[in-house]
Amino acid sequence: MKTQITRNWWSFALNGLVAILYGILALTLPEGTLIVVARYTGIVILLTGIVFGLISYNRHKNGLKYGIMLLQTITLTLLGVLILIYTEETLNFFITLIGIWALITGIIQLIALVNISGSLGNKNFFLINAIISLIFGLLLIINPFAMAKTLIVISGLLALFFGFVMIWFAFSLRELQKTIPHEEV
């Protein structure tokens, strides 16, 4: 009996191809890819705000509570528009926030490391994690847009790897499908 997965081997190949295409774009045009991903995110957030607005209106029309939904509508719509109009600036802002978060995380990890009793077997792993968080946070804060481009390149490398793995997996499923007897209709 053929399984649903082996019958749809082509969808894994298609996902792999899309991942490879993204990987190539991310490696050859990291800044352009970053801007496109940010604008796409802005569009998705804007459309989500519009959908929330329609839901909010429908709830108001039906006499249901809609205040929180209306607040979400306004927030999402404004955020989506800001990302679309001021793409690079909003990227810098959000990446700087991530940098601040990473710094705070690293500091908290160091404080926890100092205050942990001897019961923790290997503190070195915790220390390395804290240092990496601090360095990552500083790099993001110092030059957010350049670090974002670096992260896009890293995501491109990962996408290439996983794209090839997905295509290999798809053709493995295709070969497996050939060995499974056909179902009787």
N, C-alpha and C positions, 0 to 999 in steps of 0.2 A: 504494500500500500504506500503510495507516494504521500509524503507529508507536505504541508503547506509551505514549509521553508524550502524544500528542494524544488517545488514548482515555481517559486518566485526567486530563483537564484539571480535573475537579471536585476532585481531591485538592489541587491547587494553590490552588483557590478556598477550600477548607475550611481549609487551612493559613493562608491570608491572613486569613480570618474569625477564626480563633483568635488570630492575632497582633494583629488590631485589637481584639478583646475584651480581651486582656491589656493592650494599650496604653491603652485607656480606663480599665481598673481601676488601672493603675499611675499614671496621671495624676490620677485622681479620689480614689483611696484609697492613696497611696504607703505609708503605715505598715502598713495592713492587708495590702496586697499583699506587702510585705517579710516580714511575719510568716508569711503563707501559704506563700510560696516557701521560707522557712527551715524551716517545719514539714514541708513536702513533702520537702525535702532530708533532714530528720531521718528521715522515714519510709522513704525510699529507702535511706539508710545503714543503718537498723535492719534492713530486709528483706534487704539484702545481707549483713549480719552473720549473720542467721538462715540464709540459704542457705549461707554459708561454714561455719556450724556443722554443717549437715546433710552437707556435703561432707567436713568434718573427721571427723565420726562415721563416715561410710561408709569413709573411708580407714583409720581406726583399726580398724574391723571387718574390713577386708580385709588387715590387716597392713602397710599402707603408711605412709610417714612422714606425719605430720599436725601436727607441732609448730608450724610457721610458720602453717599454716592455722588452727589453734586460737588462736594469738596474734592473727591478723587478725580472727577471729570475736569474740573478747573486746573488742578495740579498737573495731571497727565497731559492735558492739552497744551498748557503753557510750557511744560518741559519739552514736549515734542517739538513745538515751534522754536524754542530756544536752541535745541540741538540742531534743527534744520538751518536756522539762520546763522548761528554762531558756533558752527561745528568745531573748529579748532579750539576755541576758547572753552567750550563746555568739556571737551576732551581733557584739556589741561586742568580744569577745575576738578573733574571727577578723578583723574589720575592723581592729582595732588591729595585729594581726600583719601584715596587708597594708600598713598604714601604715609600720610599722617596716621591712618589706622595701623599700618605695618609698624611704624615707629612705636606707637602706643603698645601694640602687641609685644614687640621685642622688649620694651621696658618692663611691662608686666611680667613677662617670662623671666627676666633677670631678677626682678624683685622676688618672684615666687621661688626661683632657684636659690637665692640667698636664704630665704626663710624656710625652705624644706629641710626637715630633719634628715639624719643619716639613713633613714629607711629606704630612700630612693637609691636603687642599686647603681645606676650609671647616670651621673649628672651631665656627662659630656655631651650626650645627644641633645639634652635640653638646652645646654649652653650654645651648641652649634646652631640650633634652631633659632634661638634668641638673636644671635649675631647675624644670621642670614636675614631675619626679619628687619633688624635695624639697618643693615646695608641696603636691602631692597627698598625700604621706606625712604632712606636718604636719596638714593638714586632717582626714585620717582618724584621726590620733591624738587631736587636740583634741576632736572630737565624732563618734565612730564611727557612732552610730545615725543622726544627722542626715545625715551623708555617705552612709550606706547608702540612706536615703530619697531623697536627691538622685540617686544612681546608679539607683535604681528609676525615677525620673521620666525620666531620660535613656534608660533601656532602654525605657520606655513610648513615648517619642517615636520611637525607632528602630523599635519594633514596629509602631507606626501606619504609619510610612513603608513598611516592608517588607511589611506586610499589604496595603496598597493596591497596591503593586507586584505582589505575588503574585496578587491578584485580577485586576488588569489583564492579567498574563501568562496566567492561566487562561482568561480570555475571548478572548485572542488565540489561544491554542491551540485553543479551541472553534471559532473562526472558521476557523482553518487546517484543522481536521478536516473541516469542511463542504466544503472545496475539494479534498480528497484523495479519489480514487475509492474506493468500497467494495471490500473484499476479497471474493473468491469463496470460498465455503465448499465 
